[in-house]
């Protein structure tokens, strides 16, 4: 644990000067959070949520609760972000409370597991939709995986030689993915107006029929659901750029997350208006199906093209961000220095981009439904650790100024909920092995830390 004298200045607003200009206000912060959260996930997760929940009513209830949990998580993080006004999110908070090793493990898992595995799922969705759009029923899984891997390689090359093109693509994708969500909701309304909706999904006796009685299934359902909210903490990674963080972080986070939660809930209402539970669970192209059932082939093409661009922007932007995270971490001596460096020719972190793209392609070999609990186990473990930081600092530094403060019981509840999310999948036979494999990254990271710290000639640069 850090000593009081070392930690106290970091909580003092006057003792910290941001490295960048504060230009992001409340509305802009809300838009950033909304744009980062909403994407291809809403077309990926419903299958897993409803399959594990077992009924339309239980699945819809999980989506509502997940929205509430994600919003509370954002508010709890706002306490840390206003108390420790530095960009960096969990890495900064965990390091301040628990030291270098814990922070290193988070960075190791984020760079080599959580982010690349998550993006491989999105790349696979791109491949599946492209395959069905071009080949129809003749499409197959390995063709889809090949298309997804090709997408990663092409976007990796663009990140190496065409950063400006990637930036323009991200801007276009941000607009289109919001339009896709709006179009999906309009599809549900159109089907309902036509009188072709699945009304039984909303009738109380029928809507909960078949609900799972296994608590582990609900833990997994929350995994799939909350995976779509995984950018709820994105404002904490840009705290230094926020105008008056004590106001912008909690208000912008609240407005943005409420908008995301409402949008996702409406999307699921649209799904249940259009499809039976079995169709939602069985289909791999629910976005394409939504466009077709509402507007025929034209709607199918519009929805698919919009989703493809959304996935393309999501993967391209993630390669850009994750590779720079790896490059900076390697250049500081935390990771092997051979992973860092900037190319003199392209002025981009070529080695880091190659490493991240290769890692994403390797994850493409695995089943997407297994990857989500695989990466979510570790992701929610670190969320649990971060909520424990709030409790620890409340105990260790009770008198430290907190510009924004959530009721302590909320932090306790979130700590217990996130801890439960880590444990519950161990009781499900289908997810036990992916969960254990995910947790195995922790000793692997600890081994890498030990090697770097004790044997590397650059160990003195391990400052974190």
N, C-alpha and C positions, 0 to 999 in steps of 0.2 A: 504494500500500500504506500501511496505517496504521503510524505510528511506534511503537516499543516503549513509549515513555512514555505514549502515548495509549491503547494497547491493554491494558497490563498490569493496570490497576485493574479492568477489566471481567472479568478471569478470577479475581479475588479474591473469594471468597465473602463475606468480611466487608465488602467495599466495595459490596455490592449489597443493597438492601432491596426485597422484593417489594411490589407495589402492592395486592395482594389477599391475603386470608387463605389459608393453605395448609390445604386441607380434603380433598384427594383422596389416598387411600391406595393401596396396591398393588392390592387387589382391585377397588376402584372404577376405578382407571386401566385395569386389564385389561378391565373391562366397557365403559368408554368407548371404548377402542380397538376392541374386538370389535364394538360397536354401530355405530361410525362406518364400519368397513370393510364389514361384511356388509350387503348390500342388493340392489338390482335388478341390479347388475353381473354376478352369477353367472348371471342369465338372459339377459344380453346378449352376453357375451364368448365363450361356447362355440362359437358359430357361426364367428367369426373364427379362433379358436384351431385348431379341427379342420379348417377349410377350408385354412388355410395349412400346418398340420402334415401333412395328407394321410392320416393313419391314426389309429385309436384309441390305439394304443400310444404313438406319438410325442406325441399331444396330451396324454395322461395324464402322460407324462414331463415335459412342459413345465409342467403345473400343479404337479407336485411340485417341480420346480426353482424355479419362480416363488415358491412358498411359502417355500423356503429363502432365496432372494435377498431377498424382502421382510422376512423375519425378521432377516437379517444387516444390512439397511439400517436397521431399527429400532434394533438394538444400536449400530451406528456413530453414528447420530444421538444416541443416549444419551450418547456421549462428549462431543459438542458441547453437549448440553443441560445436562449436569452441570458442564461447564467454563465455559459462559456461561449462567448460570441466569436467563435472561430469556425470556418468552413471545414468540412471533413467528416461530419456525421459521426457514426459509431466509433470510427477509428480514434477520433479526438477524445470522446467521452470515456471510452474504455481505457485508453492510455492514461488519462488523468487520474482515474480511480484505481486501476488494477495494474498499471505498468506496461512495460515493453512487450513481454511475451504474449499477454492477452491481446494486445493491439496487433501484434504481428500475426497471430492466428486468425484474427478477423480479416486482415488484409490478404493473407494467403488464401483463405477460403473464398473471399469475394472475387479475387482475380483469377483463380484457377478452378473454382467450382461453381459458385452461385451465379455469377454473371454469364460465363460462357455456356454453362448447361442450360440456363434459362433462354439464351438467344438461340441455342440449337433447336429448342422446341419451336420457337417462332419460325426459324428457317425451315423446319420440317413442315409446318403449316403452309408456308409459302409453296413448298414443293408439292404438297397434296392438292392445293387449290389449282396450281398451274397444271398439274397432271390431269385433274378432272376436267379442267377447262379445255385442254388440248386433245386429250385421249378419251375422255368420257369414261365409260365402264371398262375400257381396256387398260386403264392406269393400274399401277401396282406400287407396293410399298417401297421397293428398292429404287424404282425410277424416281419416286418422290424424294427419297433420301438423297439420291444423286443430284437432283435439281436443287435441293436445299444446300448441299455441300458446294455446288457450283456457285450458288448465290453468295455464299460466304467468301469463296475465293475471289469472285469478281469484285465484291465490295471491299475486300482486303486490298486488292490492287488499286482501286479507286482511292482508298485511304492512304495508300503509299504515294501515288502520283497526282491525285486530283482532289485535294481537300476542299477546294472551292465548289466543285461539283457535288460533293457529299453534303456541304452546308446548304446548297440550294435544294437538294433532294430532301433534306430534313425539314426545311420550311414547307415544301409542298406536301410532304407526308403528314405533317402536323395538321394542316387544314383538311386534307382528304380523310384522315382517320376519324375526325369529328363528324364529317359529312356522312361517312359510312355508318356510324352509330345512329345518326339522325335518320338515315334511310332505313335502317333495320327497324327502328321504332315505327316508322311510317308503314313498313310492310305488315307489321302486326295489326295496326289499326285498319289497314286496307282489307286484310283477310277477315277481320271481325265485322267490318261493314258489309262485306259480301255474304256474311252469314255462314262462312266456312270454318269458323274458329273451333277450337277444342274447348268447349264450354265446361266439360266435365273436370278439367284441370282446376277449376275455380269453385267447384261445389264441395263444401266442407266434408261431407261424408266420404266422398271419393278422392278428394285432393290429398288426403293423408294415408290413403289405403296403400299398404305395402311398405310403409316407412321402416327403415332398418331399426333393429333393436340392439345392435352392437355399437357401443360407445366409440370403438376404434374407427368405425365407418364414418362417424360424424367428424372425428378428428381429421381424417383424410379429406372429407368433403370441404372442411374449412381450409385445408392446405390448398386444394385446387381453387377455391373461391378467393382466398386472400392473395394468391399468386397474382391475380389480376389487379390487386391494389398495391403491388410491391413497391411502387414509386411514392408511397405516401410520405416517406421521409426525405424526399428530394430537396426540400427547402433547407434542410439542415446541412446540406452539402454546399450551399451557397450563402451561408449566413453573413459573410463579410460583404456581400453585394446587396443586402437588403437595407432599405431605408428604415431607420428606427426599428431595429429587429424586435424590440420589446412589444411593438404593435403589429408589425408586418408578419412576423412569424406565427403568432397564434391566430390572428384574424384571417390572414391570407390562407393559412393552413386549414382553418375551419371552413371557410367559404369554398375553397377548392375541393376539399374532401366531401363535403355535403353534396356538391355538384356531381362529383364522380359517383358517390353512392346512389344518388337518385337516378343518374343515367344508367347505371348497371341494373338497378332494380327494374327500370322501365324496359330495358333490353330483355330481361328475363320474363317480364310480363308478355312481351312480344313473342318470345319463343313459345311460351305456354299457350298463347292465343293461336299459334299456327300449328304446333306439333304435339303429338302424344309423347309421353315420357320415353317410350321405347325408341321412337325416332330420334329424340335428342341424344340418347345414349348410344345408339347404333351408328349414326352418321358421323363422318369425318369432315363434312363440308356443310356445316349448318348455316353459314353465311350465304353460300350459293343456293342452298335449299330455300332460305327465307326469301331471297330475291325472286326465285322461280315461282313459288307458290302464290306470291302477291302480284307479280307483274310479268310472269312468263319468262321466256328466254332473254328478253331485253333486261329485265330486272336481275336475272341470274348473272349476266355479263357485267352489268354495272356494279353489283355488289362484289363480285369476284375481283374485278380490276381495282376497285377501291381498296379491298383488303390486301391485294398483292403489293400495292404501293405502300400501304401502311406497314406491312411486314418488312418491306425493303428498307424503308426509312428507319424502322426500329433497329434492325440488325446493323445497318450502316452506321447509325449514330452510336450504338453500343460498342462497335469495334473501335470507333474513334475515341470514345471516352475510356474504355477499359485499357486499351493499349497505352494511352498516356498515363493512366494510373500506374500500370506496370513499369513503364519507362522511368517515371519519377521515383518510384519506390526502389528500382534497381540502381538508378544513378546515385541515390542517397546511401547505398550500401546495404539496404535492408534485404533485398533479393540479390542474387549473383549479378555482378555488374555486366556480364555478357548479355543479359536480357534488356539492358537499357541502351542509351545512346541515341543520337539524332543523326540521320543520314545527311552527309554534306551535299549530296546531289539533290535529294528530294526535300530536305528539311523536315522530315517526318520520322517518327520512331519505328523504322522498318523492322528491326528485330522483334520488338514488342508486338507489332501488328502480326507478324508471321506466327509468333508463339500463340497469340490469342486465337487467330483464325484456325490454326492447327488443332488447338484444344477444342474449339467449337465443332470442327469436323469430326473429331474422335467421339464426341458426345452424340453425334448424329447416328452412330452405330447402335445406340440403345433405344429402348422403347420410350416414347415421350411420356406415356402415362406413369412409367416408373421413375423418370427423371424428375418430375415435379416433387414427389415426396422425398426423393434423394437429395435434391438441393434445398428444399424447404425445411428439412430437419435442421440443417446447419444454420440456415438463415434465421429461423425462429429461435434457435438456441442463442444466437448473438443478440437478437431482439430482447430475449429474456435477460441476458447479461446486462444489456443497456438499461432496462427498467430497474434492475438491481442497483445500477449506478445511482439512479434517482433516490432510491431508498437509502443507499449508503451515504450519499452526500447530505440527505436530510438528517441523518444521525450524526455524521462526522462534522458537518458544517451547518448547524441549524440556524445560525445567525447571519449567514452570508446572504447578501442582497439577491433576491430573485425577482426580476422585473415582471415575470409571469409565473404563476404557481398554480398547479392543479391540486385538487384535494388529494390528500395522501392515500385515501382508500382507492382512488382510481389507479394510482401507480401500483398498489398492492394487487388489485384485481388483474391488471394487465400482466404483472409479473407471474401470477398464478396461471392465467390463461395461456400465455406463451410457453410457460414450462409444461403445461398440459399438452400443448400442441406437439412438443418434442417427444413426450412419453407415449401418448396414445397410439401412434402408428406401430409401436413395438408389439402391441397386442393384436395386430391384424396380420394374418398369415401372408396376404398378398403384398404388404408394404414393409414387413419386418426386415427383409434382406436389404432393400434400398435404403431404409432408415439406418441400419447398422453400417452399411457401406459409406453413407454420408458422414456419420459420426467418426469413421475411421480417418477422415481427413484431419482431425484434430491431432492425434499422435504423429501423423505424417508431417503436419506443419510444425509441431514441436521438435521433431527430429531435424527438420530443415533449419529451424531457428538455432538449435544447438550446434549444428555443423557450421553455420555462418558465424555464430558468436564465438565459438572456441577454436576453430581451426582455420578460418579464412584470414588471409593477410590483410583483409579490409575490415576486420572486426571492429576496429576503432571508429569506423564510419557508421557503425550500426547505432545511429542516434534516434531513429524513429521520430 
